[in-house]
Structures are given as structure tokens and as C-alpha cells.
């Protein structure tokens, strides 16, 4: 543990699986917290088995679980719950994203725990919240994308498109991390723990702010426009002469004039009524796109990007995953780091928050139950008692 990291000395117990809670607690571990991940005996977090793309290990699991300790417990059995309570007595935060009502059945709600552990912060991550007509529904990432309206604004006019990443899970995990940090600050002021309720739906709706307000008070919503921006043009993907794609974005009239003169070499477009302002350019985007791609077809992607950058027109290339691993900017910023895993070291990326007063903690990805014996020994269990717990299938 990094003694200078801001969460050094903070212990977090997590009853977690999939993405939302594990991503939340991974980020807390990178801030110096000790995160003890409670996993099922034999199988563990089901995200361990999503795929085998990282040296036989799950890409999802390697991404969201570095820096943690893994303790296996069968929480359906009372002795395992007693072990959990001994851990909670010395912990600061309990995070859980189990199935709806699972913590209720095990007596692990905030109301159940606050009398015994008044300092404890309990963070519940759910799909749709702990009450209301959707409370008991299963909530997978794609389903929440749909419920939150995200699918209505992605894709093209003829096809819906989901996000290529687990965006609803990620939104919930990020919101949960921020809420836990705020609760720790609040506890430092009052001495009391608190309950945090985060739902994937609420977190995703927060990220939907622009399209929601765009459609405020019954106004028409943004149309699905592929890689184009729904209301700004030109802002999106354009083909180049070598069959590749470049992304450009123009935000104001000064950039539009520069684009017409230096890139398109059609200064007359500046005064063309069809394109005189962003509203006109959006309304006449088909005609404008034809003019842009006619010019772009004269250049390879690399030559066009060089011209755009020289003119200070915002642009980017469309990178695949291999290109991101080798991105010159990420390499220049020294973002790659080696991460230990049960199958050996792999590359990873440093946490994006750079603070000059401490180093983020990038720990190993745990083997299933890899810390069980050590954690139980800390709690005072002898080697023979640990063996008995294992024989009884408690751990």
C-alpha cells in the first residue's frame, strides 16, 4: 500500500461482480485503499469467465480488478457471514452490487449494519434503484442504455447502435466512486457513516443531459446521425482518398472560414447562403458533405491530417485497439505500466488522474481466493481453523 496515497489506511469490503462495482473499487484501490473483494467459492466473480483474451484471463476482469485482494466466502452459510462481520468491524466502506434484495436476505443493509458499525459507509449499486416499479428488474448494460434513452440518439436514421463499451456500468461505477469519496469527507466531519444508493439508470440519465435538454418541454429530440453531430456541422467522419476516415470538428465561424479558405480552397463558400451559419450547414449537410469529400479524396489520411493540423482545424484519426496501445501521445506521457496477474505480467494503463503529491497504486490482479488464508490469519484464525473452514466449504 502506498502510504502517501490519499486513501491509505481505508479498508473497503466489496460484494461485487461484473463491471460497475469492480470499476468503482479499482479506482479506490488506486487511491491507496485496501480493497477486499468477496467472491464465490470455486467460481468467483462471473466476470472472470466472460472471455479468455488476456493470457487466458477475462479482459473485463483484468481491467476492473487490479490492486485488490480476493477472499472466497459462501455467504449463504452463517460462519461465512460471521467472518464478513469481523471484517466489517475494521472496515470503512461496504460496496455491493448483488442481485436485488440479496443484501436484504443476508441482513447486510445499511439499517441492519449501522447500529453495530456506526462509522460504516454502505454503497449500494443497483440497476434501477431500491424502490419503485423497476426495482426488482434485472439490469444489464444494454437494457439500461435503452431505458435511459441512449439508444434513441446513437446509430444512424435506420439503425440503433449500442455503445461499444459498458457505458451504463461505467457511469454507475464513476458516480459511486465520487459518492464514496464525498461520504468519507463527510464522515471526517461528523464521525458517522452513511448510505449511498447509485443506480445505473440514474447514472446513465445524468450522462444524457445534452439530448434530454435538447428535447426539453416537448421539443423534437436529436436525430440518430451516425458519427455526425446532431446539431453542429461539419462535425463527424469523412472519407479520404486512400479509403480511410478522418474526423473533423468545427465549432465556430472563424474555424469555418479557415476551413473554406485553407482546406477546401473554396473561399466562396464563406458567403454561400446555404452555409452562412451552423443552422444552414446542418440543414444542407448532404450538399456540404459532397463538397468536403470531393476535396478530401485528393489526399491520403496522413497528408490530410497534416494539413488540418497546420490550419488548426480539430481532427483525429479512427484508431483501432492496436493503434491505441501504441498511441504516440500515450507513449510520450508514459501511460503504460506493467500489471501482475495470475498468468504473468501484462500491460495496462496508469490511472488518468495525475497528482504531483502521490503516486497512484497499480496493484496486481488477484487470483480467486488468493488472499483468503492471509486475511483470515489477520482476523485471528489459526491454520487448523482455516483448514476446517475450507473442509466445510465455508471458504
Steps between C-alpha positions, in 0.01 A plus 500: 500500500628849416514682834490839331189423293187684620301188596786327680355333812150475354362145475223417256300177488331434169229247416538559130480350156492605136612860433334782697614422855836348398588811298403720795715307748795467261521877486484521880783244520705719268454782752658281767203321658521134595220330306394151607289341229262231630453229236302181469681178577634313196357733232556851632379814327327384182690770309807277540344279233372750241786419263863386504667772296775606746732200527203277569335753732191713456557842345222647717642355820861606437377852420286553813668302778864592531623605842252290699512203736272202437328318785264212425195457724173311466277771644201267500660337804499666841870445581592690183274787602669508840835537325357783290380678814844472657637670189235771506590590858837622374386639166395841377284424195280215379427502127252259346330445166341163565164397359199699627410414863807275549646720773156525662486121533849491653435783747756727334297815437610831646219482756617152602861612538498857628433415867801265517724703268391866525812609312430278198418645158276266300483549124230311311529487121186375328352500154190709561504593869382333820136605469247579229341282231835402342685416822492122454580495128825356374711777358769421246696776336321494164160501670588809700638671188157450347303611808711815539436608140856445386404267214260761365787737422769257380527325167368633172144585393432138402685310773539520875853449634608418852818636649802284430590512870295435816410864528216468754716287730786744463275797575376332819850404610630854450208654688543248783868581537426872526220441750723282721774762502242763602367269773852451640544877518159533668593231754820687584275791599228308688652164593193325362465267205231532238306312234561564131259376234619512139299355212626440149187668366554822698870509413428450130225763499751746648727435202202557267474865602557656157239302303250526786525878508512518122154337509381707796132583539389278212750622241611252235790281620838474329491274196723195473777629278775237507835664560360845413405744771125544518512880498851612397640462148753414370573286805552130432661241276616555141668262255847571362660407170665185638169361626561595861301729729582826667288673765471877496319743725424866435361698792476861382486732199870586514588133460246466219663783308846350549371162388348642181809702406793279607361147479219496243655787302145620431485848661167565330334257744549753780232722344284221359155545657459125544802488730498850652455368856488173686124471463532523124792260486306245705194537281706460183748243625458260208609762248783616724620146565526440126721808462718403796557140392569609142794700636603241760519233227812675371695414817608202699396496863846596624542788253152632575556480877822697458319774305217516754739523792701770328179701454407429864182320399412239762541152359579144595554163343284196574729272697451130556607337826853423381549866413383610844745264674772668292359854496791746477341742745436232762855374457636853537300543821639166626154361566581131459580301811560132575223327697551165670230237446468132592613417144799731510559872435293687243495859386247745634444873513569721798196667660419823316507722811856635532581657837846633576470419871467121476532205263188306411505140618494248216476161668469145376188328369412243769466127454168362621527474878868587482488699823253287696749337738690823568185700572362233733833484681477877554159443660654253745419166338760228547624284215293205625189718522554620145539141383173412674320789334626382164395141570154625598479696173466829684799648315 
